[in-house]
Amino acid sequence: MDAKKNNVILAGLVLLLVICWGNDAQAKDCPYCQGRGFTVKNTDVAGYGLSQTKKKCDVCGEWVWSHTAHQHVPCKHCNQTGTVSSQSSGSNGLNSYGNAGSAQDRLNAIAQDNPRAYASAMSLKYGCPMSDAEYEEYRYLSPDVASAYLQFRNILEEGLIHFNQSTAMMWYQSDSPNRINKYMADLIQRSDNLIPSLNGKITQSLCSHLDNLKQMLGKSGEQYYNTTVYFYQMKNLQNSLDNYLLRMNSF
């Protein structure tokens, strides 16, 4: 009896380890906040009359000037967890990349046999859902090639939705050019990994669909990047003017 009980306990522990390992295998650091669950926002404020010293932040460890407003902005892409899923999860095929505010979460709720079965409102509003013509060609691909094609396409549309939504929601106010470049580099790396699985295996028409999506992503990303840069240029100019007026009024 004790032997049977021990076997049951052992089997339960093995199952738990398998489940935990599976969950860990799917998780990776959020590419947008680098696994911290938040992004850092530093805003220069009027520093006249304040000592020019630095203080280490107890939360992120960053050294900040005494005249800088230092904030931790919750990451919208991982729901402040610091991790995202790299694989599909759940019975509905969702790829839980981030929270309800992220693009990939909406995009990969798509059945492999019909990628247009789930065309979310976000995809329709900010992205580029698969057209009838594209789907007609896609459905005749072999399962492995179809899976790679869909992953590649979803990565591109994830970025397109992210940049279009970020511009519309004015998220550039808490963003930075450096984070944008890192995010774009992550998209490129993930999509490049799938190129060998598609070379010579899809039609010229499907290649054109992907190229058009790439161009849309490039334009959207460039627009958002330029908007972010312009926003901080204007903000720094305003801060400089405020500091100047403060010094003039102090005499």
Helices and strands as residue ranges (DSSP letters): H 2-26, E 27-29, E 38-44, E 54-56, E 63-65, E 68-74, E 83-85, H 104-107, H 121-126, H 132-138, H 143-168, G 171-174, H 177-192, G 195-197, H 204-249
